[in-house]
Amino acid sequence: MFAILDQWVEGARTVDKSELKTIIKLLRKYKRFNHALQLSEWMSHSLNLAPSPGDVAVQLDLVSKVHGLEKAEKYFNNIPDTLRTFHVYGALLNCYANKKSLAKAETIMQKMREFGILKKSLSYNVMLNLYLKMGQQEKFDSLVKEMEEKGISCERSTVYIRLNAYAAVSDIKGMEKLLTQMESDPRFTMDWNAYVIAANGYLKAGLFEKSLEMLKKSNNIYIVKKRVCL
């Protein structure tokens, strides 16, 4: 494929970067990481185009998936400072989180704090998910508190991560408080999955009647949505 692209360029024909990026996105979607990385590297080496931080972040993620963390770190260390934006640090954070490398993920998170680039919930969500997977409840709660103190808006994904965390450790008080906030927030539309998570939390705590109540709420929402779709 790349020999054909080389011939195309040598023939003084243009290659649309946006189309190549779309192909890379599709390859990543279908987990064809090796081909996606090859195409990304071809773009970097063969086209006379300055890479954007987004391009670098994608390639960093692909290097980690194809060659592992050590190669990804080596790639990151060779990235010019001018390109080390939130996107690139966020990609490295994702690499560590995907490999459950907790200490290194925390180090990158701290650097992002120091550089003043932690202003959105995306990287917080990555760390919250990692703490949840690693059973680090105290660190999870501390990070939630940090978000609240800094006024980091909670996206839908953040809310569900928190709900899953409370259910996982049978923190019924925390789970019920969050459910109440979700139900009373006009900007938040409840769906059946939220009540399923809550039902599992109650079930784990031995509160069978409340678990059944949540399942009924979940079922009601599912029926209503199904009727709307018909």
ZIJONOR-V537448 format. One record per pair of residues at least 6 apart in sequence whose C-alpha atoms are under 6 Angstrom apart, sorted by the first residue. I is the first residue (numbers start at 1). J is the second residue. Records with the same first field share a line. If there is no record, write none. Layout:
# ZIJONOR-V537448
I->J / J
This chain:
# ZIJONOR-V537448
24->36
27->36
34->66
37->62
53->83
57->87 / 88 / 91
60->72
63->72
64->72
86->117
93->105
96->105
112->118
125->158
128->140
131->140
166->175
167->201
170->201 / 205
192->218 / 221 / 222
195->214 / 218
199->211 / 214
202->211
203->211
